[in-house]
Amino acid sequence: MYHSVADCSEDPYRVTVAPARLERQLGWLRRRGLRGVSVAELLAARARGGGRNLVGLTFDDGYADFLDNALPVLSRWGCSATLFVLPGRLGADNAWDPQGPRKPLLTAEGVRRAAEAGVEIGSHGLTHIDLTRADDAALKEETAESRALLEELTGVPVTGFCYPYGTVDQRAVEAVRAAGYGYACAIDPGELNGPHVLPRVHVGQNDTAVRLFLKYRLHRLRRRPVAGLR
């Protein structure tokens, strides 16, 4: 789970990784015979009984720096990824973070460019609100409407969703499933299980080779297998 790829000298939420650090992290994966792919590609491979050499890479929020700073690095290492964007905030910024810095988000054209480059586009909701606190109308807008807008924008089916803030409950899961998503990403969904609450490991600027290895090992020990996935 990545977010922004840019200068990280001012990063109170630890959501930024420098391009040079991303370069080293992807190199670490490739030297171990692993390849970063979109979540959709990973799940398809798992459904066929394969995918042991694949790692799902996700970038949350749809920051504008993805095109200039992340995409070239992914391409150099032969990797792809899933980019979770907010169609209700295209061309705006990360206003949900009360502390700076303000980071611009991708425009509609930027999202299309990422999709044309082979990046899977998924929904991060419409406006980045906590779905566990949303009323029924807002919950439908954040899930179903965001999917419809992204499909209209990109011209391709949108099958992936990502819960803002990583917060999720059974009601949010049901709304995401009802909206037609094939999978959804969380962070640590607790007792919830299944393809609509996939757990992820946060990757940050301080994650060196040793830290990545430890995160990988501890995550495998801590998380039980996801029901419905082989």
Secondary structure, 3 states (H helix, E strand, C coil): CECEECCCCCCCCCCEECHHHHHHHHHHHHHCCCEEECHHHHHHHHHCCCCCCEEECEEECCECHHHHHHHHHHHHCCCCCEEEECHHHCCCECCCCCCCCCCEECCHHHHHHHHHCCCEEEECCCCCCCHHHCCHHHHHHHHHHHHHHHHHHHCCCCCEEECHHHCCCHHHHHHHHHCCCCEEECCCCCCCCCCCCECCCCCCCCCCHHHHHHHHHHHHHHCCCCCCCC
